[in-house]
Amino acid sequence: MMKCLLLYFTGTFNTRYVSNKLKKRLENVGYEVSLYEIDPSKIERIDLSPYDLIGLGYPIYGFSAPYPFLKFVRKQQFPKGVKTFIYKNSGETEHENDASSMYLLRKLHRSKVRIENEYHFIMPYNIHFRFEENLVKEMLSIDEKLYDILVYEIQHDIPNLKPYKWWPRLVTWAVSKPMYIGGDVNSFLYKVDPDKCMRCGKCVRLCPMHNIEMDDKGNFKFHHHCNMCMRCSFFCPTNAFDIGFLDDWGWKVNGAYDFPKIEAIELKRPIITPQTEGFFHCYIETYQKINQRHEELFG
């Protein structure tokens, strides 16, 4: 039996959701699949030699892969020639995100792995604004088709990775470096509203960077190694967090999406149509490409 490892970093657990979906799909076609969720506090080298296939998953942060993810991957010693693919996710599919794997691919090319496939899944934002549930349902339905495409192309050795155009590469280069230090700087501005906070300690336990401390009196201390994953503010049960300049810009989203509930919703009509304008206009092209490819492969 072919062995597959899905090695991923997750912020508010969207990439964990995608990874579990992929695990089931790959197991259905005969792979033995293991999951490894990166803990940024343990940048260690793991044994990749048992695997015939390695999937590398991440959420797009500032048009790039999160720095803790890149740091972990750079430490790894990949078996030469091992088949590898990338799966990433974000709440927007503008072409500015196309080259988000640019730095990841440098490592993979240097390691002489076989990397020919990359897939971009649509998942709801944990920042900027909240997505309404019918739209999330439609996004998850489109993702189901992309899981089909990924598994088929990987199983049949059909490559889809193309060279990135110069301008998405420029965007990734220009934005990623400030993004990597943005959380450290912004964490100087974090506050917790003592009138809202219920002292549950959930934020302390969830923070992947161990950036938050709370003393016996409920006073908070923030260190300065934040990667802006938004777990603290997103999952706070009383919406007590002030996340600095992101809060000032009105970009805070609070409250997890209930994916099992949303998956059960029945859509009465399409949400994204050829007439969709504004922020979600980019979804038109994404939907079309996924639907067209799915039709080509599965009729």
Buried (B, 14 or more C-beta within 10 A) or exposed (E): EBEBBBBBBBBBBBBBBBBBBBBEBBEEEEBBBEBBBBBBEEBEEBEBEEBBBBBBBBBBBBBBBBBBBBBBBBEBEBBEEBBBBBBBBBBBBBEBBBBBBBBBBEBBEEBEBBBBBBBBBBBBBBBBEBBEBBBBBBBBEBBBBBBBBBBBBBBEEEEBBEEBEEEBBBBBBEBBEEBBEBBBEBBEBBEBEEEEBEEEEBBBEBBBBEBBEBEEEEEBEBEBBBBBBBBBBBBBEBBBBBBBEBBEEEBBBBEEBEBEEBEEBEEEEEBBEEEBEEEBEBBBEBBEBBEEBBEEBEE
